Amino acid sequence: MSQNIDLLELLDKEARSGYYDSSVFGGLSGFLKNWGGSHSSPKISQLANEYAKASLSKRPALLQELRLLLEAVEAGERQLDQVRQVVQPEQNLLSASVRNIPKIGSKTAALFRRLGACSIEELLFFFPRDYQDRRQITPIAQLLPGQSTSIIGRVQSVQLSAPRARLTILQAKIQDNSGGITAIWFNQGYLENSLKQGRKVHIYGKMDNKYNHRQFQVQDFSFPDQENTPLGLHPIYRSTENLSQKTIRQAVIHSLEKYGPNIPEILPEDIITRRNLQGRVQAVHDMHLPADWQVQEQARRRLAYEELLILQLALQGNSDNLKGTGIAHPPAPELLMKFKSALPFPLTVAQDRVISEIFADMEKPVVMQRLVQGDVGSGKTLVAAAALSKAVTGGFQAALMAPTEILANQHYQTLQPLLLAFGIRTELFTAALGGKTRQELLLRCQNGEVDVLIGTHTLIQQGVEFARLGLAVTDEQHRFGVLQRARLQEKGRTCDMLIMTATPIPRTLALTLYGDLQISVIDQMPPGRQPVLTYAVDYSYEKRLWAFVDKHLEQGRQVFVVCPLVEESAKIDLENALGLAERLQKQILPKRQTAVLHGKMKSEEKDRIMTSFAQGEIQILVATTVIEVGINIPNATVMMVRDAERFGLAQLHQLRGRIGRGSDQSYCLLLHNAKGDIAKERMKIMSETADGFAIAEADLRLRGPGEFWGTRQHGLPELRCANLFRDSDLIEQARSDALELRCQKNWENIEIKELKSVLTEKIKLMSN
């Protein structure tokens, strides 16, 4: 049943994110296809495929149909569960449904399911999103307007009114030793019978002074004679419509009391002692009901360490599967000299250093697993070319996998003539290639007649075989899951792996995402590139910006305009690419040649538009983030990003990297509707720095790892307690301990069955 639960939660996330098919990497269609189990229904797969192809306006109805089908599957499994509980009454209590908790029926259980808390165990690990400090009780006479605080007093009188339809106001006069005040509850008339005269009540809220009459707006309350909630840090949970904080809190408290002692310890005793960690049972309790901030932080760090250790073990377990005797290429200093002499310009010191690190790895008798980070324009493609040439001159084949056909085409156009100087036969293989030509290329690759094969996800499909694959390169690694890169590597028995990314990754995130890799950094830009001047302004400047754009077009330059949407959305009030392109062509700049590019287009149409833009036939290219990677137009000197506050900093930096690739000064114009302090700070950061690593650190700090590349696109499982920005010490500890555990000869016999049992689920999450 838990698989259906996860999927229903996924549908909820998809709806909340605006129906962008982004709640999981690869889209719902790919996720459902690979999930297996009871979800492999042809009807569900058909609906998921339709959803992936549908417009935003049609997706809500398709998502609802998917939900009904999955709920039907769940209903059948629930009946089976009830039979199992009769047959196996001693079943693990933690896996029981939340319906075993008093006062939780089918409707309330469905609301908990939306939150991902379907079983007792999931509820116990459904930790608060925040806390209210209720230890300080303010005397009523000392309340200040606008102050959020707690008061304790006795009910003097109660009055219920209904001034209009669907609105009830419950007023209770509360008295303590210092004075009295009127407490206000909205649409909670059912409390009238509970607020009996003389009963003590603990209220948390905010005091207002309206019409010279003091009122206390109630946010939360409890009766000290009834609810066993200590006056400490009061937990506030992520919720959903029609599910109150009180209901969640009571369910959690009941579960802690009845089922909490059954929570298994999954960490080895020596690690708990060495790292001075709490026991798991106590940590879970203190996350929900901490006495103070110190207790809460101690519990959080214990559970954060646990998450990070499991993640590191999963990563290193994947690495263990790939390790072994590798290809020991012979040292070839003359190859590097020949490679350098074939270039029209010298390598930077950083490129030279990284190539030397790669060559040293390839000359060792173990499989290479190396990540190359380099900012936009730092020259990663040349580094990859050097590695490809070393693999092929050593008698092996090589493959390069890119996330989009545009990027794969660009790599082919760049690498093919460069590698041809070494007699290396390079071919392009994408979904656009079909029929007899496709079969002939696959046969030549299988026979070893192709030295380097460049392509997209098509490279990891069945039927793509190599005679002697020795090197697998993946570009823009964050677009691929952990096991996707492994599938390419498995095309060769002892294949080296080189991974490249233009998204600078903060050290803490790199250690977490790529704990199984060695990391190289190209931290130097080629000489001669001018920094892109960036300006972040609101829409009151729009008319002036279009005049600025037209001036550059008049000088023969070209312009990118980026929109967050392809077409109009009923849910989100943002300008879409199709609508803007039409407005540009008819109203704003009618004399300029405008075209649209987005991810829903067919490959042939994308290629045609990009070719026209590259040849200067198109002056303005209105696009979605499909241009984020892999487009090289030196004549494009202006980029306008509309609704820039909707993008992450790392994504904006990637987009900005599409310009400034020629010798002329380039400009990035960020049009935004930023309202809050964080949104404004993000725009300021983009205007003031071009350092990709500084931007990545800021993005991680402001938005957190879950949004660093967009929902689930980074292959990182959701972390409940760990904070990858501030827990760098825990990441280092977890990585070290994971390595130690993996190195123990009796790893397979170590008595940590619970710890090992959770690894499979983590690896599954990372691979999707």
Salt bridges, closest charged atoms under 4 A:
GLU9 OE2 - LYS13 NZ 3.94
ASP12 OD1 - ARG67 NH2 2.90
GLU65 OE2 - LYS43 NZ 3.82
GLU71 OE2 - ARG113 NH2 3.07
GLU74 OE2 - ARG78 NH2 3.08
GLU74 OE1 - ARG113 NH1 2.93
ASP81 OD1 - ARG84 NH1 3.28
ASP133 OD2 - ARG135 NH2 2.62
ASP220 OD2 - ARG134 NH2 3.16
ASP220 OD2 - HIS234 NE2 3.47
ASP220 OD2 - ARG249 NH1 2.98
ASP225 OD1 - ARG199 NH2 3.18
GLU227 OE1 - LYS246 NZ 3.22
GLU227 OE2 - ARG249 NE 3.16
GLU265 OE2 - ARG302 NH2 2.91
ASP270 OD2 - ARG274 NH1 3.81
ASP286 OD1 - HIS285 ND1 3.12
GLU297 OE1 - ARG300 NE 3.02
GLU297 OE1 - ARG726 NH2 3.72
GLU306 OE1 - ARG280 NE 3.01
GLU306 OE1 - ARG302 NH2 2.65
ASP320 OD2 - ARG742 NE 3.62
ASP352 OD2 - LYS340 NZ 2.97
GLU357 OE2 - ARG353 NE 3.99
GLU357 OE1 - ARG370 NH1 3.75
ASP361 OD1 - LYS364 NZ 3.83
ASP361 OD2 - ARG370 NE 2.65
GLU363 OE2 - LYS390 NZ 3.11
ASP375 OD1 - HIS653 NE2 2.65
GLU427 OE2 - ARG444 NH2 2.84
ASP451 OD2 - ARG425 NE 3.04
ASP475 OD2 - HIS411 NE2 2.55
GLU476 OE1 - HIS478 ND1 3.62
ASP516 OD2 - ARG485 NH2 2.60
ASP523 OD1 - ARG353 NH2 3.44
GLU542 OE2 - ARG583 NH2 3.51
GLU542 OE2 - ARG642 NH2 2.74
ASP550 OD1 - ARG592 NE 2.77
GLU554 OE1 - ARG592 NH2 2.68
GLU575 OE2 - ARG583 NH2 2.98
GLU575 OE1 - ARG642 NH2 2.66
GLU582 OE2 - LYS586 NZ 2.96
GLU628 OE1 - ARG479 NH2 3.02
ASP664 OD2 - ARG557 NH2 3.08
GLU681 OE2 - ARG701 NH2 3.32
ASP699 OD1 - ARG703 NE 3.09
GLU718 OE1 - LYS13 NZ 3.17
ASP727 OD2 - ARG300 NH1 2.89
ASP729 OD2 - ARG301 NH2 2.71
GLU732 OE2 - ARG507 NH2 2.89
ASP737 OD1 - ARG274 NH2 2.98
ASP737 OD1 - ARG275 NH2 2.94
GLU740 OE1 - ARG274 NH2 3.90
GLU761 OE1 - LYS764 NZ 3.90
